[in-house]
Amino acid sequence: LGAILNSLDAFIYNCSSDNRIEYMNEKARQRSGYNGVGQPCYQVVHGLSSPCPDCEHDEVIRGKTTRKELLSPLDDRWYKVVVSPVRHPSGVIFKQVLLIDITTQKETEKQLAKLNRTLEQQVASRTQEVNSSYQALSREILEHKRAKREIRASEQQFRNLYTNTPAMLYSTDRNGSLVNVSNFWLEKLGYSRDEVLGRPCSDFLPPKSRRQYRTDLLPRFIKDGLLKEVPLQFQTKGGKTIDVLLSAIPGQRMAGEQHSLAVLVDITDRKKTQMALKANEAKYRSLFEDAPISHWEEDFSLVKKTLDRLRQSGVTDFLGYFRANPEVVRECGQQIRVVNINQATLDLFEASSKEELMGKLGRLFS
């Protein structure tokens, strides 16, 4: 799960009831420039010296999931923020925050690995003491029971984290059938858990993506054990198609069978924006090319560098300077680069192609 959350295009962190960060994913640490665990979230995430004015801390602690958009003063970037309450097996509620500008929980995996190593060392140590005395054996049994309780608590925490993480997570068996999904996955696609578990993942893809999944992605994952940010489409219960990026890794082994763990990042809005930009660019190009008057697209960047250099050398009266140094004016004229011309310009100069006319520009304006 840590690797998947780290692959998300998002910043994730957890806060205690006193607004102190208990966990930051790698992208969140990279964004802040350091690991802010133990420090106030408003300081690490937004560079503030006091809690955010519109902080919804109390609502989240009371069990409400909040969503909003904000402009962070730390890097002057906008983020979609989803803040969810998560209940620890002990009963303590803490906040889980997802910033999308959408990723992971490596710290949890590290803690679990550290706990498992500690338990193995303790079990090995207690096993040696069994041979020396019954009392040592009793202590080992008690320690083993305590360790089981901690493992069960950790497993429950992992299940809660998987289910409640505000990301589209799902797990499949070796046949590609769903064995688990996050609440956010269900929310985005409009299904209940009973409607999806046990069904092939491909059931939730439109026909083109279904063929891609069966003939390419599933065989590739079986061979390589990894998929990273693969463009794909999913289909909601209502028939709406959403564009996503799919990443997947091998997950937990259950009942002797290896399961996969996958995450989807919804990029529907991003693709719509990209399509709109392309349409606007095509419209601009059409207006430029088809205009009935001559249009020139010119690059004056070298001229600007020349003027900046003259200004830095102390020139303030440019008109007088150019009158006294006409060769500089010619130099500036030669530095103008024509990037593009339209059809009306070709007609005006009776040229058969842009290349022909642009090759004669020096003679035209000499």
Salt bridges, closest charged atoms under 4 A:
ASP9 OD2 - ARG270 NH2 3.81
ASP18 OD2 - ARG20 NE 3.94
GLU26 OE1 - LYS106 NZ 3.60
ASP54 OD2 - LYS68 NZ 3.41
GLU59 OE1 - LYS64 NZ 3.12
ASP75 OD2 - ARG31 NE 3.20
ASP101 OD2 - ARG77 NE 2.36
GLU129 OE1 - ARG139 NH2 3.60
GLU143 OE2 - ARG146 NH2 2.36
GLU150 OE2 - ARG146 NH1 1.92
GLU187 OE2 - ARG67 NH2 3.35
GLU195 OE2 - LYS237 NZ 2.69
ASP203 OD2 - ARG199 NE 3.47
ASP216 OD2 - ARG220 NH2 2.89
ASP243 OD1 - LYS271 NZ 3.63
ASP266 OD2 - LYS188 NZ 2.81
GLU289 OE2 - LYS354 NZ 2.75
GLU297 OE1 - ARG285 NH1 3.16
ASP299 OD2 - ARG337 NH2 3.16
ASP308 OD2 - LYS304 NZ 2.79
ASP308 OD1 - ARG311 NH1 3.10
GLU356 OE2 - LYS360 NZ 3.72
